[in-house]
């Protein structure tokens, strides 16, 4: 099985940070979200991953070209106009037609979801689509029955539970044929049509409550994610070693005498923190230089950009 990571969005919910950095490259514990996703996909045996690109596409292409291990292999497609989820997936429809199915992963979620269990469930049921679902009362809209069949999405059916699409799903060949290349469309209407035409053909995998999942929908969620990670309550992240004490400082970052870091703080590579700087519950992105006496609480900092949350 091959996979697609949807990367074309503007990342407006994390603006103004994403005016300078594409959302797939926003760091989590000093690693780009995209790298964490690619490493996890590679770990379950996925050898080829497609990325649909638009916003700051050359920056993402340059980043993936520097990945040292070369696995999984990354293939990119540029969208002059953002084509939404359905259009983004359709670039790689031929993969799913060849393999029988295609895994889709959003680029703005951090999770330790057992991807293998989702693949196994999909193969066992032979579903047209398998959706990994999480219980998040803010967004619960996918109705399922006791057997794990998806009955509706934002509908009015009588259901056993309503859950949230967590941003990981698998689409079979028969479903992918509904997605037209080069056409702007969300995947949700196609899922609704599939449910209506073939009831029971869209299945759910309910994520256990012990699984970590966070959607980076706004800056507050981004800082909360770092607090979870640095306090040891977050997911296990590939290639990341969490230091004790709630403070992570990249090996090549420098801290001047008198700098004080409290709460949960992540300092990125090549940062220079001046004398008597005071930071609490902050994320400082790569290459940032903070002048002597600078102070911030619960903020994301990139160069001269300070985003309080």
C-alpha positions as CSV (number, residue, x, y, z in Angstrom):
1,X,0.0,0.0,0.0
2,X,1.1,3.6,-0.8
3,X,0.0,6.8,0.9
4,X,-0.8,10.4,0.3
5,X,-0.1,13.2,2.8
6,X,-2.3,16.3,2.1
7,X,0.1,19.3,2.1
8,X,-1.4,21.9,-0.2
9,X,-3.4,24.0,2.4
10,X,-2.5,27.6,3.3
11,X,-2.4,26.8,7.0
12,X,-4.5,29.9,7.7
13,X,-5.5,28.7,11.2
14,X,-1.8,28.9,12.2
15,X,-1.3,32.3,10.5
16,X,0.8,34.5,10.8
17,X,3.4,31.7,11.5
18,X,2.4,29.9,8.2
19,X,2.9,33.1,6.3
20,X,6.6,32.4,6.7
21,X,6.6,28.6,7.1
22,X,4.4,26.0,5.4
23,X,2.3,24.1,7.9
24,X,3.8,20.7,7.1
25,X,7.2,22.0,8.1
26,X,6.1,23.6,11.4
27,X,8.3,21.9,14.0
28,X,7.0,19.7,16.8
29,X,9.7,19.1,19.4
30,X,12.2,20.4,16.8
31,X,11.2,18.1,14.0
32,X,8.9,19.0,11.1
33,X,5.4,17.6,11.3
34,X,5.9,16.2,7.8
35,X,9.1,14.3,8.9
36,X,7.2,12.7,11.9
37,X,4.4,11.6,9.5
38,X,6.8,10.2,6.9
39,X,8.8,8.3,9.4
40,X,5.7,6.7,10.9
41,X,4.4,5.7,7.5
42,X,7.8,4.2,6.6
43,X,7.8,2.3,9.9
44,X,4.7,0.4,8.9
45,X,6.1,-0.6,5.5
46,X,4.8,2.1,3.3
47,X,7.5,2.7,0.7
48,X,6.0,5.5,-1.5
49,X,4.2,8.7,-0.3
50,X,2.7,11.3,-2.5
51,X,2.5,15.0,-1.4
52,X,0.2,17.5,-3.1
53,X,1.8,20.9,-2.8
54,X,0.7,24.5,-3.2
55,X,1.6,27.0,-0.5
56,X,5.4,27.5,-0.4
57,X,5.8,24.3,-2.5
58,X,9.6,24.9,-3.3
59,X,10.3,25.1,0.4
60,X,8.7,21.7,1.1
61,X,10.4,20.2,-2.0
62,X,13.8,21.4,-0.8
63,X,13.1,20.0,2.7
64,X,12.1,16.5,1.6
65,X,15.1,16.4,-0.8
66,X,17.4,16.6,2.2
67,X,15.8,13.6,4.0
68,X,18.8,11.4,4.6
69,X,17.3,7.9,4.8
70,X,15.4,8.1,1.5
71,X,12.5,6.1,2.9
72,X,9.7,6.3,2.2
73,X,10.3,7.6,-1.3
74,X,8.5,11.0,-1.7
75,X,6.7,12.1,-4.8
76,X,5.3,15.6,-5.2
77,X,2.6,17.1,-7.4
78,X,2.1,20.9,-7.5
79,X,-1.4,22.4,-7.5
80,X,-1.6,25.8,-9.2
81,X,-5.0,26.0,-7.5
82,X,-5.8,24.2,-4.3
83,X,-8.0,21.3,-5.2
84,X,-9.3,20.4,-1.7
85,X,-9.0,16.9,-0.3
86,X,-10.7,15.0,-3.1
87,X,-8.6,16.7,-5.8
88,X,-5.4,16.3,-3.8
89,X,-6.0,12.5,-3.4
90,X,-7.0,12.1,-7.1
91,X,-3.4,13.0,-8.2
92,X,-2.4,9.6,-6.9
93,X,-5.5,7.7,-7.8
94,X,-3.5,5.4,-10.1
95,X,-1.6,4.1,-7.1
96,X,-4.7,3.0,-5.4
97,X,-6.0,1.4,-8.6
98,X,-2.8,-0.6,-8.9
99,X,-2.5,-1.6,-5.2
100,X,-6.2,-1.9,-4.4
101,X,-6.2,0.9,-1.8
102,X,-4.6,4.1,-0.8
103,X,-3.9,5.5,2.7
104,X,-4.5,9.2,3.3
105,X,-3.0,11.2,6.1
106,X,-3.6,14.9,6.9
107,X,-0.4,17.0,7.4
108,X,-1.8,18.9,10.4
109,X,-2.3,16.2,13.0
110,X,0.0,14.6,15.6
111,X,-0.9,11.2,16.8
112,X,0.5,7.8,17.8
113,X,-2.3,6.0,16.1
114,X,-1.6,2.4,15.3
115,X,-1.7,2.7,11.5
116,X,-1.2,-1.0,11.0
117,X,-4.5,-1.7,12.8
118,X,-6.3,0.6,10.4
119,X,-4.7,-1.2,7.4
120,X,-5.6,-4.6,8.9
121,X,-9.2,-3.6,9.5
122,X,-9.6,-2.3,6.0
123,X,-8.2,-5.4,4.5
124,X,-10.3,-7.6,6.8
125,X,-13.6,-6.0,6.0
126,X,-13.0,-5.2,2.3
127,X,-14.6,-1.8,2.8
128,X,-14.8,0.9,0.1
129,X,-13.4,3.3,2.7
130,X,-12.1,2.9,6.3
131,X,-12.1,6.0,8.5
132,X,-10.1,6.2,11.7
133,X,-12.3,8.1,14.2
134,X,-11.6,9.8,17.5
135,X,-14.0,11.0,20.2
136,X,-13.8,14.8,20.2
137,X,-17.1,16.4,21.3
138,X,-16.1,19.7,19.5
139,X,-16.2,18.0,16.1
140,X,-18.1,14.7,16.4
141,X,-20.1,14.4,13.2
142,X,-19.5,10.9,11.8
143,X,-22.3,8.6,12.8
144,X,-21.6,4.9,13.3
145,X,-23.6,1.8,14.4
146,X,-22.6,-0.9,16.9
147,X,-20.9,-2.9,14.1
148,X,-18.6,0.0,13.1
149,X,-20.5,0.8,9.9
150,X,-20.5,4.6,9.0
151,X,-24.2,5.7,8.7
152,X,-23.8,9.3,7.9
153,X,-21.5,12.4,8.1
154,X,-23.1,15.5,9.6
155,X,-26.5,13.8,9.1
156,X,-29.5,13.0,11.2
157,X,-29.5,9.2,11.3
158,X,-30.1,7.4,14.6
159,X,-26.6,6.2,15.5
160,X,-24.7,4.4,18.3
161,X,-22.1,7.1,18.4
162,X,-20.9,10.2,16.7
163,X,-17.1,10.6,16.3
164,X,-14.6,12.8,14.5
165,X,-12.6,11.9,11.4
166,X,-9.0,12.0,12.8
167,X,-7.3,12.7,9.4
168,X,-6.2,9.1,8.6
169,X,-8.3,7.0,6.3
170,X,-8.0,4.3,3.6
171,X,-9.8,4.4,0.2
172,X,-10.3,1.4,-1.9
173,X,-10.0,1.2,-5.7
174,X,-13.8,1.3,-6.2
175,X,-14.0,4.5,-4.1
176,X,-11.1,6.2,-5.7
177,X,-12.8,6.0,-9.1
178,X,-15.3,8.6,-7.7
179,X,-12.5,11.2,-7.5
180,X,-11.8,13.1,-10.6
181,X,-8.2,14.3,-11.3
182,X,-7.8,18.1,-11.6
183,X,-11.2,18.8,-10.1
184,X,-11.6,20.8,-6.9
185,X,-13.7,18.7,-4.5
186,X,-13.8,17.6,-0.9
187,X,-13.7,13.9,-0.2
188,X,-16.7,14.2,2.2
189,X,-19.4,14.4,-0.5
190,X,-18.0,11.3,-2.2
191,X,-18.1,9.5,1.2
192,X,-21.7,10.5,1.6
193,X,-22.5,9.3,-1.8
194,X,-20.8,6.0,-1.2
195,X,-22.8,5.5,2.1
196,X,-26.0,6.3,0.3
197,X,-25.4,3.9,-2.6
198,X,-23.8,1.1,-0.7
199,X,-24.8,1.1,3.0
200,X,-22.3,-0.6,5.1
201,X,-19.4,-0.1,2.6
202,X,-17.8,2.7,4.6
203,X,-16.3,1.4,7.9
204,X,-14.9,2.9,11.0
205,X,-11.9,2.2,13.2
206,X,-12.5,3.8,16.6
207,X,-9.3,5.0,18.1
208,X,-8.8,3.9,21.7
209,X,-8.9,6.6,24.3
210,X,-5.3,5.8,25.2
211,X,-4.2,6.9,21.7
212,X,-2.8,10.4,21.5
213,X,-4.3,12.7,18.9
214,X,-4.2,16.4,18.4
215,X,-5.3,18.6,15.5
216,X,-3.1,21.6,15.1
217,X,-6.1,23.9,14.4
218,X,-4.8,27.0,16.2
219,X,-1.8,28.3,18.0
220,X,-3.1,27.4,21.4
221,X,-3.3,23.7,20.3
222,X,0.3,23.9,19.1
223,X,1.5,25.1,22.5
224,X,-0.6,22.6,24.3
225,X,0.9,19.9,22.2
226,X,4.4,20.9,23.3
227,X,3.3,21.0,26.9
228,X,2.0,17.4,26.6
229,X,5.2,16.2,24.9
230,X,7.6,18.0,27.3
231,X,5.7,16.8,30.4
232,X,5.8,13.2,29.1
233,X,2.0,13.0,28.3
234,X,2.4,13.2,24.5
235,X,3.0,10.7,21.8
236,X,6.2,8.8,21.2
237,X,7.8,10.8,18.3
238,X,10.2,9.2,15.9
239,X,13.7,10.6,16.1
240,X,12.9,12.7,19.2
241,X,14.4,12.3,22.7
242,X,12.4,14.1,25.4
243,X,14.7,15.6,28.1
244,X,13.6,15.7,31.7
245,X,12.5,18.9,33.2
246,X,10.2,20.3,30.5
247,X,12.9,22.2,28.6
248,X,14.2,21.1,25.2
249,X,17.2,23.0,23.7
250,X,18.7,22.0,20.3
251,X,22.3,21.0,20.6
252,X,23.5,23.9,18.4
253,X,21.4,26.6,20.2
254,X,23.2,28.9,22.5
255,X,22.0,30.4,25.8
256,X,23.7,33.5,27.3
257,X,24.3,33.8,31.0
258,X,21.2,34.7,33.0
259,X,18.7,33.3,30.5
260,X,15.8,31.7,32.3
261,X,13.5,29.0,30.9
262,X,10.5,27.9,32.9
263,X,7.5,25.7,32.3
264,X,7.7,23.9,29.0
265,X,10.1,25.5,26.5
266,X,11.4,24.2,23.2
267,X,14.4,26.0,21.6
268,X,15.1,25.2,18.0
269,X,18.3,24.7,16.1
270,X,20.7,27.6,15.5
271,X,18.8,29.8,18.0
272,X,20.7,32.4,20.1
273,X,19.1,33.4,23.4
274,X,20.5,36.6,24.8
275,X,21.4,37.6,28.4
276,X,18.6,37.7,31.0
277,X,16.0,36.4,28.5
278,X,13.0,35.1,30.3
279,X,10.8,32.5,28.6
280,X,8.0,30.4,30.0
281,X,5.8,27.9,28.0
282,X,7.3,29.1,24.7
283,X,8.4,27.5,21.4
284,X,11.3,29.3,19.7
285,X,11.7,28.2,16.1
286,X,15.0,27.5,14.3
287,X,17.4,30.4,13.7
288,X,15.7,32.9,16.0
289,X,17.9,35.4,17.9
290,X,16.5,36.9,21.1
291,X,18.0,40.1,22.3
292,X,19.1,40.6,25.9
293,X,16.3,41.1,28.3
294,X,13.6,39.7,26.0
295,X,10.6,38.2,27.9
296,X,7.6,36.1,26.7
297,X,5.0,33.8,28.2
298,X,3.0,31.2,26.2
299,X,4.2,32.4,22.8
300,X,5.5,31.0,19.5
301,X,8.5,33.0,18.3
302,X,10.2,33.1,14.9
303,X,12.7,35.8,14.3
304,X,10.8,39.1,15.0
305,X,7.4,37.4,15.0
306,X,6.0,36.8,18.5
307,X,2.6,35.1,18.5
308,X,1.0,34.9,21.9
309,X,-1.6,32.3,22.6
